[in-house]
Amino acid sequence: MADTFPALSHNDLLFMVETLIPQRTDKERLVELIKDDEGFVETMLRDKELFDRVMGDEEILVKISPKLFFTILLERIRRDLEKETYTVERRHLQRVAVFDSDRVVDLLSRKQIRDYLAEMLVSFTRIESFTLPVRVRKGIWRKYRFNDFNVDSLIRYCQAVDEDHRFRFYKRIADVCLFLAGMFPEHIEAQYRYPLSRKVRPRVMGQNRRSIEDYEEEGKAFYERAAEHEVARAQNLDGVLSTLSENFTLAEKPLAFMSDHYLWFRKHDLFEL
């Protein structure tokens, strides 16, 4: 199956060569030799020395792309989870052990899934708002403002466009659900309940209050809709999206592990929440 996602850039490959093979004097030529050697590049991505350099440099995202940064992290998490017998789920401020680490490892071992998650994480380093005209009925148009990080505004806009144009919204809604449930469950909980009384907050200005379980259900449903869309088949994404729909809670686990172990003090700087 052909790769769905863009390959690593020349600059990223050069960084990897400079880190792992510093003694070579022909680094540019070496990059040209390895850029089409997927097996060799994958081996480099798993190297601990590369991971250590990336995590030890506070200005690393000036030197490499976010895509390489998150790909290296996901590879490290896969190896970390190979040594574990369980993962931890967070529900209502409680942590529950679930013996599914082998299934999470299997999911991350699929290159298309790993690449999709890396690209998804990159997309949340920049959030955009749009104002677009939508025809309500013949001769009448209304301007809709939506934020591509807000599930409610994405759903409203999605309902206002023809089915032919809904794929990107189906996919983005599911991505937001997965990203928040995995990377920022504390944000979901804070938005859903009052911290002291633990009562559910009321709905405000058309914004629904969602629990983690609500995000998971919507995420599964919208990944399924996206997978069934003709655009998904055209972009060779139907298999990936279907897998994420069927394994949504498993896909949360590497993001949660990343948040807890590697990005806890940096994630608010990396992502526009």
LINCOR-V250770 format. One record per backbone hydrogen bond with DSSP energy under -1.0 kcal/mol. CO is the residue of the C=O (numbers start at 1). NH is the residue of the N-H. E is the energy in kcal/mol with one decimal. If there is no record, write none. Layout:
co	nh	e
CO	NH	E
CO	NH	E
This chain:
co	nh	e
9	13	-2.3
10	14	-2.5
11	15	-2.1
12	16	-2.1
13	17	-2.4
14	18	-2.8
15	19	-1.8
16	20	-2.7
17	21	-3.0
21	24	-1.6
26	30	-2.2
27	31	-2.3
28	32	-1.7
29	33	-1.6
30	34	-2.2
31	35	-1.7
34	37	-2.1
36	38	-1.1
37	41	-2.3
38	42	-2.5
39	43	-1.9
40	44	-2.0
41	45	-2.2
42	46	-1.0
44	47	-1.7
47	51	-1.7
48	52	-2.9
49	53	-1.9
50	54	-2.2
51	55	-2.6
52	56	-1.5
57	60	-1.5
59	62	-1.8
60	63	-1.4
60	64	-2.0
65	69	-2.1
66	70	-2.7
67	71	-2.0
68	72	-2.5
69	73	-1.8
70	74	-2.5
71	75	-2.2
72	76	-2.2
73	77	-2.5
74	78	-2.1
75	79	-1.8
76	80	-2.6
77	81	-2.8
78	82	-1.1
80	83	-1.3
81	84	-1.1
87	98	-3.0
89	96	-3.2
91	94	-1.8
94	91	-2.6
96	89	-3.1
98	87	-3.1
98	100	-2.1
100	104	-1.8
101	105	-2.5
102	106	-2.0
103	107	-2.0
104	108	-2.5
105	109	-1.6
107	110	-1.3
110	114	-2.4
111	115	-3.0
112	116	-2.2
113	117	-2.6
114	118	-2.4
115	119	-2.6
116	120	-2.6
117	121	-2.5
118	122	-2.1
119	123	-1.9
122	125	-1.8
124	272	-1.5
128	148	-2.6
130	146	-2.6
132	144	-2.9
134	142	-2.7
137	140	-2.7
140	136	-2.0
140	137	-1.4
142	134	-2.7
144	132	-2.7
146	130	-2.8
147	150	-1.8
150	154	-2.1
151	155	-2.6
152	156	-2.4
153	157	-2.2
154	158	-2.6
155	159	-2.2
158	161	-1.0
162	165	-1.8
163	166	-1.6
166	170	-2.8
167	171	-2.7
168	172	-2.0
169	173	-2.7
170	174	-2.0
171	175	-2.4
172	176	-2.7
173	177	-2.1
174	178	-2.4
175	179	-3.0
176	180	-2.6
177	181	-2.2
178	182	-2.3
179	183	-3.0
180	184	-1.3
184	188	-1.6
185	189	-2.4
186	190	-2.1
187	191	-2.0
188	192	-1.6
189	193	-2.5
192	201	-2.6
194	198	-1.5
199	194	-2.8
204	207	-2.3
207	204	-1.1
211	215	-2.2
212	216	-2.5
213	217	-2.3
214	218	-2.5
215	219	-2.8
216	220	-2.4
217	221	-2.1
218	222	-2.7
219	223	-2.2
220	224	-1.9
221	225	-2.1
222	226	-2.5
223	227	-2.6
224	228	-1.6
226	229	-1.1
229	233	-1.2
230	234	-2.0
231	235	-2.2
232	237	-3.2
233	236	-1.0
237	241	-2.7
238	242	-2.1
239	243	-2.2
240	244	-2.2
241	245	-2.0
242	246	-2.2
243	247	-1.6
247	251	-2.3
248	252	-1.2
252	256	-2.6
253	257	-2.7
254	258	-2.3
255	259	-2.4
256	260	-2.7
257	261	-2.6
258	262	-1.9
258	263	-2.1
263	266	-1.4
263	267	-2.7
266	269	-1.1
266	270	-2.0
267	271	-2.6
271	273	-1.2
